[in-house]
Amino acid sequence: MKRIWVRIDPWDEALAAAAIESGADAVVVAAGDTARAKALGAAATVAPDGDIRLGEEAVPFEIGSKADEERAATTHLDRILMLRMVDWTIIPLENLIARRKGLMLEVTGADEARLATEILEKGVDGVVLTSRSADEIRRTVKLVHAFAPRIALEPAAVTAVRPLGMGDRSCLDTCTQMTLGQGMLVGNTSAGFFLVHSESAENPYLPARRFRVNAGAVHAYVLLPDDQTKYLSDLTAGDEVLVVAHDGASQPAFLGRNKIERRPLLLVQAEVGSRPVSLVVQNGETICLTAPDGQPVSVAGLKPGDAVLAHVRAESIGRHVGTAVEETIVEK
């Protein structure tokens, strides 16, 4: 998700405390101030002697001309660019966002931060806030961390439901209370995901567990922030996951526990147009996919022709350690 660094240079303990306590991802400080920032909390520091080395891993870069824009697009590709716009204009930022990653834009407050994170519907990777107001720091941190992309969801027509034998499945217990219509995107392949509904609905079998998604068999992919994926089996406490609602709204959440247990399994197959989507889930009444209107649909009652929500990719893109790569790959 989007990152926010707060510049505390010159040093001001009250401003640094406001940044760290509000949840800023890092503070940018002068050489020698790293220890003072660390004494206030666990936030990372960006400094010549910091956790992120200023001038080495993060490079300040001023954009004042087309030539500057071209240099920013083609140099330091393995580093973070801390951009300062001489004239705060949109077009150079659009061009850079389209060409490279690792862009942190200097902003003076929440309004500029909002614009920066929404350019081309993708935005910069994060912002460097220069405000000297504790209130503005808190407001901007909250705004930036609330940003999450809208995920395209489509109705998928169920084509087959087949009981399997016993296997291992993952319950993802988050530190977030989910509501009706929310869950996570999980699939057998990296080209298609079902919206697996959270256990937020009341039912006659078990109390609602609003923090939980009974996600599927351990081999499945789960879609994470920044378009990353992981196998369910690889998730551990503290990992960041993505909660998605039936209208496509998304928000980050943190995993408190990955509960893997041996249970009877069920294969669900569907299609969006001609594109297949499938998932192996636990066979049980309380495990649900999501109908187009956001209501949970128990997998125990699924039948061919039923409509459930899915997220599919137009092209087949391979995955290596969760990152999309262009390669020849067939998943079925």
Steps between C-alpha positions, in 0.01 A plus 500: 500500500606864495784609729549828680828637626502817712795739477618606849796711396576716688431277798183558700413240762128584511467469122699176497276358772188600305633327188599179677189477719268557203661209312732664246710240319821694556640834609757685292763649732844655484816304569533448873126518573425134435559404864264775621228378262550138606461598864143613424380180330562226250450693174770468237736790438614646168839664554865463402532273806137375497320175428451629144824667391435849370702558184555127446171309527281812483620775267365859509411611146370838379273526194512840334514415130427233241865398514468443876192289439684284247795449736262403781335244274823334394744522792517352851243239401604279792457783753223713645473848350391773744350740247469873553302678229623853429162573340239267652357363173311183420625404152865431597375284786266310267791434266725375781233281660443334164871424456642396836445405863661626819362854498455692826364851438562795730170657611406777739174357633205265467348662189817458297545148639150401387566622147840329485357162600219517241684608184428251216287310756830353621691787650852525628627231735494741790550854622756692702311748718674829583230657721607644837150458644431204726130508406582498128743213552231291669242588234732417211620171647139390549405598145796329333459176692129493418575493126430165338430416138158390376511140379307402187249226586272316257228236536631150431263216403565183700564206264583218741516419871680179595576356844861394553666308780679631806760775477648802676320834490581846636280719717636855485431675830560872463521794741199657323126449551343444157139561404252343257631509146867500601756226465820415312585407144629143477552267203665182377689705239642850479262581213173472691377547857166451677389751763492266800261651753606568858329318787314822583149361446302348783416132449341218702819294515769723652533855639607759245877549478515837330879503497523173304507384140497123453705554189568164339756224455858584588626502139265782389604854418363795700510850350691746720562876490699638207379216275724249676395142572603234749418137550264469794752268666764777500298757696599559862402731786580864420468464122297766320196366315229659286133511603270552200131592496242390244504849341877476442605725788808367676693565817815361660485279807756312704504130566485384859506128427500252211306203633578192289294188570412176321145508367283351219543702182285616209602613150301795362536586131346795314541719194498872430421495130750244377751560781514227764511558877538225756576444866525211743323591825392323816176309450267649762187709545677804648754536216362753253573671172332834421194570286498809274280681756757436776313224679694191612434182299578173680716265294295212639203617293681615184381355170579558132352825374532687830667842477787595732749785489847454354803703399665387177794619296460558128840355425685203646783635716735276690604555859843465658506538879170687477605753234353503148754402232469462125568133433350198334275336758195275497296448818199267499 
